[in-house]
Amino acid sequence: MFQLLYSLTRAIEPFLVPICFVSAWVLVMLLGWSLFSAIASATTNAKRMHQIPCAYCVFFTNDPRLKCPVHPTRAMSEEAIDCGDFREG
């Protein structure tokens, strides 16, 4: 049994180094792509959230119980980005 395993290991030995080399670089590239994707997603989300105008609105109260008396369910959310009642104050 061990004789068969030993001969099999000797047969594939020339291919192990290139396979490990390529596998390591593929792993590094996947890690880099994953980090790039996460940063791009976070940047897109941050840009979208910075478009919320509620903090600069006249009706904004900054009270955690009622942030906006005009649209209390939409205040400080993505739905408030194109708010028709926005008045800069």
N, C-alpha and C positions, 0 to 999 in steps of 0.2 A: 504494500500500500504506500509506504513512504518512498519507495523507489519510483513509483509512478508519479507521485507528487513532486519529487525532486527533478525528474526528467521534464515534467511539464513546466516547472519553474525555470529551468535552464532554457527551455524552448522559447518562452515569452520574454526572457530577460532583455534582449536587445530592444524590445518595444516599450518597456516600462518607463524609461527615462523620457522619451518624447511624449508618451501619453500623460505622464505626471506633469511635465512642463506645460503642455497645452491646457490641461485641466486647471492648473494653478492660475494661468493667465485668464482663462474663461471666468473663473471665480472672481478674480480681481476686477474684470470688466463688468461683471454682473453687479458687484458691490458698488462700483463707480456709477453705473447707470441707475441703480436704486437710489443712491444719494442725490444724484442730479434730478431725478424725478421727484423726490421728496421736497427738495429745495424749490423747484419750479412750481410745484403744487402749493407750497406754503406762500410763495411770492404772489401767485395769482389770487389766493384767498385773502391775503393781506391787502392787496390793491382793491379788491371788491369791498372789503369791510371798511376801508378808508373813504369810500364813497357815501357812507351813511351820513346824512346831514343833520341828524337830530340834535347833536350837541350845540349846533349853531342856530337853532330855531327859537323863535320867540316863545312858542308854546312849551318848550322843553323845561321840565321842573327839576330834574335831577333828583327826584324823590324815588326811592326804590319801589314804593307801593304804586305810584302813578307817575310814570315818566312823561307821558304826553296825554293831556285831557282830550285832545281831538281824536287821536287814533291810539288808544292804549295798547291794543294787541299788536300793532305794527311798530311801535316805538323801539328804536335801537336794534332793528332786525333788517334783513336784506329787503324786505317788502317796503321799507321806508326810503329806499334809494330814490325812487321817482315820486315822492309824496307831493300831491297837488296842493296841500295846505302849508307847505314850507314857507316860512317867512323869516328872513335873516334878521337877527336881532343883536 
